């Protein structure tokens, strides 16, 4: 990416399907994002800890091996370093609508989701995070 990383919004994409993840990475890089990616929640948590760039928003799948999207979101919300980062769930599997489960996600989108809707939802999450002083 040619842009100055310090000026780009940082998106972490968590998706176990590598082809889908690569499509998302390319689409968001084309939109000007600095993109980090991981194949499961455990890997994503490690990526956040190692990254020199603060993550502005997280896009995660629900069903993944090792650590799924819900477990990742709960772990992130419990860690004061990451508790304020918007976490967007994109999944083909509807999540049980308990208040506890839904409270950890800023938005929930069902696959298939048009790329334009996905991008606008991420943009909105970045705007809200920025207005709350999180960026």
Secondary structure, DSSP 8 states (H G I E B T S, - for coil): --S-TTTS-EEEEE-S-HHHHHHHHHHHHHTT-EEEEESSHHHHHHHHHH-SS---EEEE-SS-SSS-HHHHHHHHHHSTTTTTSEEEEEESS-----HHHHHT-SEEEESS--HHHHHHHHHHHHHHHHHTT--
